[in-house]
C-alpha cells in the first residue's frame, strides 16, 4: 500500500518535479474547506489503499494553507488551477489531470494502472 506525502514548501515541490524524470508522480490539490475536495481526498486514499501503481510517488498539497506551492505547481506544469485537482506528471510535464467530481478511485485507477 502506498501513502501520499504532503508538500508544504516550494523546495519540496522542486525536488519532486526534478525527480519526476526518474520516478513519475501524482499530486492531489486539496482544499480543506470544500466538501467536494473532501470527497476527492477520500477517493485518492481509497485508490492508495488498494493496489496503486508502485512505480509512482504520491503527494498532496493543501491549496489554502500552502497557496505558493499550489500556484507553482500550476505554473510549472502549465495546468490551470482547480480544486480539488489531481495531476499525474513525469519528466517535468503533465501527463493527465482532472478535477472536482472526476477525481474518483476508478478514474485514477483507469489512468494510472
Backbone bond lengths (Angstrom), bond angles and torsions (degrees), N, CA, C in turn:
res aa  C-N    CA-C-N  psi(-1)  N-CA   C-N-CA  omega(-1)  CA-C   N-CA-C  phi
1 X - - - 1.454 - - 1.533 109.78 -
2 X 1.298 116.15 132.64 1.465 121.53 175.75 1.523 109.54 -93.18
3 X 1.295 115.53 162.17 1.454 121.30 176.13 1.520 106.89 -138.07
4 X 1.312 115.83 148.68 1.457 118.76 177.36 1.526 109.49 -82.88
5 X 1.332 113.65 156.33 1.459 121.49 172.95 1.515 107.73 -117.25
6 X 1.311 116.61 141.72 1.459 120.70 -179.10 1.527 110.58 -82.14
7 X 1.334 115.26 134.29 1.465 121.67 174.03 1.522 107.58 -94.21
8 X 1.335 116.48 123.32 1.460 119.48 -176.45 1.521 113.78 -122.53
9 X 1.335 116.94 -5.13 1.472 118.68 -178.52 1.526 110.24 -139.94
10 X 1.319 114.94 157.38 1.459 120.47 176.99 1.526 110.78 -63.85
11 X 1.333 116.83 -33.21 1.465 120.66 178.43 1.528 110.55 -63.84
12 X 1.334 116.66 -44.01 1.468 119.80 177.67 1.524 110.41 -60.50
13 X 1.327 116.14 -45.51 1.464 119.75 179.95 1.526 110.84 -59.79
14 X 1.327 118.02 -45.16 1.460 120.92 -179.03 1.532 111.09 -61.08
15 X 1.326 117.21 -37.98 1.465 120.72 177.56 1.529 110.86 -64.65
16 X 1.331 116.02 -43.27 1.477 120.69 179.21 1.525 109.91 -63.67
17 X 1.325 116.59 -43.97 1.460 120.99 179.97 1.521 110.65 -61.72
18 X 1.326 117.18 -46.18 1.470 121.39 178.42 1.530 111.03 -61.66
19 X 1.324 116.94 -43.83 1.460 122.23 -177.22 1.539 112.10 -68.66
20 X 1.338 116.89 -17.63 1.474 119.73 -178.01 1.527 112.28 -64.06
21 X 1.323 117.74 -14.33 1.462 120.51 174.45 1.524 110.96 -71.77
22 X 1.332 116.11 -26.29 1.463 121.63 179.01 1.525 111.76 -100.36
23 X 1.327 116.00 -38.93 1.462 120.97 -178.73 1.525 108.75 -138.57
24 X 1.336 117.05 109.76 1.467 120.29 179.13 1.528 111.01 -57.04
25 X 1.323 115.53 161.62 1.460 119.93 -175.39 1.526 111.75 -143.65
26 X 1.319 113.30 163.26 1.458 122.78 177.63 1.521 107.24 -128.45
27 X 1.343 116.25 136.38 1.467 121.33 175.74 1.519 108.34 -126.89
28 X 1.316 115.18 131.91 1.463 121.36 170.70 1.517 107.79 -100.54
29 X 1.323 116.61 122.78 1.461 121.24 172.65 1.526 106.36 -89.48
30 X 1.326 115.79 120.75 1.459 122.21 -170.50 1.527 111.18 -124.59
31 X 1.325 115.76 130.88 1.460 121.18 173.13 1.521 108.61 -100.73
32 X 1.325 116.02 121.98 1.464 120.84 -177.38 1.527 112.87 -74.13
33 X 1.330 118.19 -3.83 1.465 120.83 -179.48 1.521 112.96 -110.89
34 X 1.320 117.62 3.24 1.465 121.53 -172.34 1.529 111.47 -113.24
35 X 1.344 117.95 125.06 1.467 120.26 178.29 1.532 113.31 -63.71
36 X 1.315 118.07 -33.83 1.467 120.65 177.81 1.529 108.96 -64.78
37 X 1.324 116.29 -40.03 1.457 121.07 179.09 1.531 110.85 -68.57
38 X 1.317 117.33 -36.74 1.472 120.66 176.64 1.527 109.53 -60.41
39 X 1.325 116.70 -40.28 1.460 121.16 177.68 1.529 110.37 -65.69
40 X 1.336 117.29 -41.86 1.462 121.06 179.48 1.531 110.62 -62.36
41 X 1.328 117.24 -40.05 1.458 120.59 178.36 1.535 110.10 -63.38
42 X 1.315 117.37 -41.21 1.472 120.88 176.78 1.531 110.68 -60.91
43 X 1.323 116.63 -42.20 1.471 120.97 179.60 1.530 111.03 -65.54
44 X 1.316 116.67 -41.14 1.464 122.61 177.87 1.531 109.68 -61.03
45 X 1.325 116.00 -47.33 1.457 120.16 -179.83 1.531 111.42 -67.72
46 X 1.328 117.52 -32.47 1.469 120.44 175.75 1.528 109.76 -63.90
47 X 1.329 116.45 -44.09 1.470 119.96 176.79 1.537 109.96 -59.02
48 X 1.324 117.07 -47.28 1.464 121.37 -177.13 1.527 112.71 -68.02
49 X 1.321 117.66 -26.34 1.463 121.50 179.01 1.529 111.70 -76.02
50 X 1.325 116.31 -17.90 1.455 120.65 179.20 1.516 110.56 -85.01
51 X 1.327 115.01 -123.60 1.463 120.62 179.15 1.527 108.68 -120.73
52 X 1.337 116.32 75.13 1.460 119.78 -178.02 1.523 111.97 -69.32
53 X 1.305 115.64 159.69 1.454 122.31 176.13 1.533 107.98 -64.77
54 X 1.317 116.29 110.58 1.467 121.28 -176.21 1.529 112.68 -75.00
55 X 1.318 117.46 -8.41 1.469 120.77 179.03 1.525 112.11 -79.56
56 X 1.348 116.93 -1.15 1.457 121.96 -177.13 1.524 110.71 -116.64
57 X 1.337 115.27 155.41 1.463 121.60 169.59 1.522 107.21 -100.97
58 X 1.334 116.03 148.18 1.467 121.27 -175.26 1.526 110.64 -123.17
59 X 1.333 114.77 135.10 1.460 121.52 -176.36 1.525 110.70 -137.43
60 X 1.332 114.40 165.43 1.448 122.13 173.41 1.521 107.44 -141.70
61 X 1.342 115.81 142.70 1.459 120.57 175.06 1.528 107.61 -129.85
62 X 1.317 115.38 133.42 1.471 121.05 176.74 1.524 107.30 -85.52
63 X 1.332 115.34 116.10 1.463 119.97 -170.12 1.524 113.68 -70.24
64 X 1.313 118.70 -28.10 1.467 120.49 179.84 1.524 110.24 -82.96
65 X 1.326 115.88 -49.65 1.464 120.86 -175.82 1.527 112.66 -69.47
66 X 1.315 117.75 -30.53 1.470 120.79 -178.69 1.531 109.87 -129.22
67 X 1.326 114.83 55.66 1.467 121.17 -177.56 1.527 113.49 -55.46
68 X 1.345 119.84 -40.80 1.472 118.54 179.35 1.530 112.30 -58.58
69 X 1.333 117.62 -37.91 1.465 120.99 179.01 1.525 109.33 -67.13
70 X 1.327 116.17 -46.03 1.462 121.12 179.62 1.528 111.02 -59.27
71 X 1.322 116.38 -44.77 1.467 120.43 179.62 1.529 111.72 -64.84
72 X 1.336 116.94 -38.72 1.464 120.42 -179.57 1.526 111.04 -67.68
73 X 1.328 116.83 -36.43 1.467 120.45 176.65 1.526 109.48 -60.57
74 X 1.326 116.47 -46.79 1.470 120.87 179.43 1.522 110.51 -59.54
75 X 1.333 116.09 -44.39 1.467 120.39 -178.69 1.530 111.58 -67.09
76 X 1.327 116.88 -47.49 1.464 120.44 -176.19 1.528 112.65 -66.14
77 X 1.335 117.15 -35.65 1.461 120.02 -178.10 1.530 112.78 -94.29
78 X 1.340 116.97 -6.68 1.461 120.46 178.81 1.515 113.38 66.70
79 X 1.335 116.26 32.18 1.457 122.09 -179.28 1.523 108.60 -116.66
80 X 1.320 116.16 123.59 1.471 120.80 178.40 1.527 109.45 -56.90
81 X 1.319 116.27 134.28 1.458 121.55 -177.88 1.525 112.01 -64.01
82 X 1.310 115.21 139.26 1.455 123.62 169.76 1.522 106.30 -145.48
83 X 1.318 116.14 163.46 1.455 119.95 177.59 1.520 109.20 -151.55
84 X 1.325 116.23 125.55 1.451 127.35 -2.62 1.525 111.35 -72.42
85 X 1.296 114.25 155.89 1.469 120.64 -179.87 1.521 108.45 -151.17
86 X 1.318 115.72 139.48 1.455 120.23 176.53 1.525 108.08 -118.42
87 X 1.325 115.34 135.32 1.463 121.48 -177.41 1.521 109.53 -128.22
88 X 1.317 115.50 130.99 1.472 122.69 175.26 1.525 105.70 -112.09
89 X 1.327 116.88 127.88 1.462 119.82 -177.21 1.521 111.31 -143.94
90 X 1.326 113.89 151.39 1.465 120.94 173.88 1.521 107.39 -149.00
91 X 1.324 115.14 155.85 1.461 120.85 -177.40 1.528 111.89 52.00
92 X 1.329 115.80 36.29 1.466 123.89 177.56 1.526 113.11 65.18
93 X 1.338 117.44 19.33 1.466 121.08 -179.65 1.515 110.44 -131.78
94 X 1.332 115.35 143.61 1.460 120.90 177.70 1.519 109.81 -67.83
95 X 1.320 115.81 134.87 1.455 122.47 176.79 1.528 108.97 -103.43
96 X 1.341 116.25 -39.26 1.457 122.33 -176.40 1.521 108.95 -157.47
97 X 1.320 115.46 147.79 1.460 120.28 171.50 1.512 109.16 -154.65
98 X 1.311 115.01 154.39 1.457 121.01 173.38 1.520 107.28 -153.90
99 X 1.323 115.99 169.62 1.455 118.47 -176.05 1.521 112.25 -145.83
100 X 1.295 113.80 173.78 1.455 125.59 176.85 1.527 112.14 52.73
101 X 1.327 118.16 -129.82 1.467 121.50 -174.05 1.527 113.06 -70.54
102 X 1.324 118.24 -8.46 1.465 120.90 177.46 1.530 112.34 -80.45
103 X 1.334 117.07 -7.55 1.463 120.43 177.12 1.532 107.08 -83.03
104 X 1.332 115.22 90.29 1.460 121.35 178.44 1.522 109.44 -127.69
105 X 1.318 116.08 156.21 1.466 119.23 179.87 1.528 110.67 -61.45
106 X 1.332 117.52 -36.04 1.470 120.50 178.96 1.527 111.09 -66.11
107 X 1.336 116.40 -42.38 1.462 120.51 179.43 1.531 110.34 -65.92
108 X 1.320 115.86 -44.20 1.462 120.42 179.04 1.526 110.01 -60.10
109 X 1.323 115.81 -46.50 1.468 120.93 180.00 1.531 111.75 -61.64
110 X 1.323 116.53 -40.68 1.461 120.59 -179.15 1.532 111.69 -61.78
111 X 1.328 116.73 -33.47 1.458 121.14 -178.47 1.530 112.54 -86.49
112 X 1.325 116.91 -42.13 1.464 120.67 -170.95 1.521 115.51 -90.67
113 X 1.323 117.63 -22.93 1.474 119.46 -174.17 1.510 113.57 -94.43
